[in-house]
Amino acid sequence: MARTASLSGFPEWLPEERLVELHVLDTLRRTFELHGFSSIETRAVETVGQLLRKGEIDKEVYGLSRLQDDEGDTAAKADPHALALHFDLTVPFARYVVENAGYLAFPFRRYQIQKVWRGERPQEGRAREFTQADIDVVGDGELPFRYDVEIALVIAEALNALPIPDFLLRINNRKLAEGFYTGIGLTDTAGVLRSIDKLEKVGPAKVAELLKEELGATEDQAQAALKLAGIRTKDTSFVEQVRALGVSNELLEEGLHELEQVIAAAVQRAPGRVVADLSIARGLDYYTGTVVETILVGHEQLGSICSGGRYDALASKGNRKFPGVGLSIGVTRLVSRILSQDLAKASRSVPTAVLVALNDDDSWGAAQDVAAQLRSRGIATEVAAKAEKFGKQIKFADRRGIPFVWFTDDDGKHQVKDIRSGEQYDADPATWTPSEEDLHVRVTAVH
Amino acid sequence: MARTASLSGFPEWLPEERLVELHVLDTLRRTFELHGFSSIETRAVETVGQLLRKGEIDKEVYGLSRLQDDEGDTAAKADPHALALHFDLTVPFARYVVENAGYLAFPFRRYQIQKVWRGERPQEGRAREFTQADIDVVGDGELPFRYDVEIALVIAEALNALPIPDFLLRINNRKLAEGFYTGIGLTDTAGVLRSIDKLEKVGPAKVAELLKEELGATEDQAQAALKLAGIRTKDTSFVEQVRALGVSNELLEEGLHELEQVIAAAVQRAPGRVVADLSIARGLDYYTGTVVETILVGHEQLGSICSGGRYDALASKGNRKFPGVGLSIGVTRLVSRILSQDLAKASRSVPTAVLVALNDDDSWGAAQDVAAQLRSRGIATEVAAKAEKFGKQIKFADRRGIPFVWFTDDDGKHQVKDIRSGEQYDADPATWTPSEEDLHVRVTAVH
């Protein structure tokens, strides 16, 4: 099924592939709404000034210019009012919260499922246009830590409902890491995080070198930082392991306590789905506490399929702060993998359950009446456009993947044929219903 | 409710407004799928060459350039490989059909609901970023005319299911108009259509002038063209009225017969929703037969809320032609109007039906258990984050628009309170369900 996109980095799905994506989107939406998250969308564009607000963007951004604009397009780079496509949903959401603070009830829970764009070099698992599904809770002034626990549980439930292999949320806490680094005397905590973030790519020896060369760490400090990053437990035993490293720091204690709460709740409510992983750093981003990355077990090279965390300072309006916590699922990354590896499939390729065949060209109106009766009971139905031989009409249904063909003879007697089994029987358009299995397209994991 | 968008022409909705939009989108999707249309999405970007393929674009297009690209952005205008945001869904769909022809079953029925962008001056009913909902049927080589009839009926059914005022599909046929113009000796039929298209804006006297000055029409020819454009009937009587003008032309006859079929079916299956309106021209677009515009009765100044028609030559691959017929609903235009005029509203502002209150901070886990039981039966539920006084927790639910608050006392006795009526009663988390009316958010028209 996997075809090559005609523009590299801009994937498009065939109709039967889109059914898998729709199933993923519908499942996420349903889970998010069951947990009381409201849907919002933000515009696709932000001003360059807004995107740059948090300092340098390390993402490749697409700027916009009107083709018909004679002023020329080069203004975009310099002008903070120029427009650009958003590269994630968190920065636009922060702007939305600040702009609409007077109209929102806090803590504000929202989900947002939209496309985002990054002009990076496309590769497996990384597209230039892709869909993200985000949930966040944002408070006005303060946001209880409990939401960090809740967000992780909601995401685990949402991912669990998808037709994907096992996944694992790898969770850490910035306070824990920063407190520990400070405690061992490494004060450029952002620099240490940046180096630790490279651990999986370059290995511990290289990271130790970076810490010593770039941040002036001693061998002992470098080894202590690496020891912390090596801790990975499926339960709360990481607390003891960190304490055994003998570092004392207030922020470290706060981080330990927070991460302990998340892991303890997850062990109980999402068993096997979460691990405390003290190597997780989340690069240069705006996180201030909980940080999360998620791997698909057996597909680790795909990268994180769901990332995020707590941010205490992303959005503010004068003295008013809006701390938040949120996670973002890489829908396109997941769906691409599901499709390329045939991890799930749709029970049929079209929404249609029934094709109403035509006896002759004049019977189109009567066929529409039958179709309307079926649709009124939620049965997706189309009517043949031409009164070809029945064999041809059946073949048409077969080619489109429609399971049932409806016949009405000249005396008005109705019959329906299951073209998979060949079984044909009398049926009343006012009452006949296909089995629950055939009523709608179902998407299921392939094992 | 109507706030001003922070970027002119880029509307964003509050959560309770988004519920109205979601209802519109869900209703359209449901109707389209009941009629066997498959969902697809195309990428937001096309190459400039693709967008220009049909000659000059009369839409304002947004070109893309990478902000970090040192090459400069000015290439976009000249380079046909440069990227730009799509300005409708028909041109991208035509490209998709040609690219994927080998994977699609024809006639291919698809719906497509996506954002499109036009850099035009924003005004009431016209945004720079807006959502369209399109249905099209495309054939391989040929496409029976019957699909023109079907598409009109499906759209009437879809619009009818929305919480909007009366609407009227105004339908014409290009063959009819072009055949008539040829029959009276006006051979630049595209030029005549362009003039007739201005009828509503400038009036008949000015159009007659244009026809005479720009196209060399005689007074008789101009008056005949205006007479044709003046015909408007709710049934098929337009056929007689056209014949009474005494013009004879083969293409005219073909067009009359086609339009008659559409109107006859609509009179029967969508009574009062359709009018034969021989003034409809659809400007410079690519249509070759049926053309449609749709007005919202009482909101005519909003412009057409649903337009489209038959195109026989939009997509081709070598000698292979893919004729199609389709209609496009202006979702943002409709939703903007619904919201600005309070034509519909949501029964509550959040998906949440129940807030589970906390007795004390240690009861959060037990509260999550109650919530999980309710959610397992499809009841959207959130748990309070803090064990504040019950009055405060009820106030919180009230502020968020949540109708029910759930209490569990220290003995494990459960009660639920309808905070609108104040009624409170014993309830079992394993069986209690709110009324059908309260289970989900409902969006209804306000009369």
Interface residues (C-beta under 8 A of the other chain):
Chain A: R3 A5 S6 L7 F10 P11 E12 W13 L14 P15 R18 L19 L22 E33 L34 H35 G36 F37 S38 S39 I40 E41 T42 R43 A44 V45 T47 V48 E60 V61 Y62 G63 L64 S65 R66 L67 Q68 D69 G72 D73 T74 A76 K77 L83 A84 L85 R95 Y96 E99 N100 Y103 L104 A105 P107 R109 R110 K115 W117 G119 E129 P144 R146 Y147 E150 L153 A265 Q268 R269 S349 V350 P351 T352 W364 G365 Q368 R375 G378 I379 A380 T381 E382 V383 A385 K386 R399 R400 G401 I402
Chain B: R3 A5 S6 L7 F10 P11 E12 W13 L14 P15 R18 L19 L22 E33 L34 H35 G36 F37 S38 S39 I40 E41 T42 R43 A44 V45 T47 V48 E60 V61 Y62 G63 L64 S65 R66 L67 Q68 D69 G72 D73 T74 A76 K77 L83 A84 L85 R95 Y96 E99 N100 Y103 L104 A105 P107 R109 R110 K115 W117 G119 E129 P144 R146 Y147 E150 L153 A265 Q268 R269 S349 V350 P351 T352 W364 G365 Q368 R375 G378 I379 A380 T381 E382 V383 A385 K386 R399 R400 G401 I402
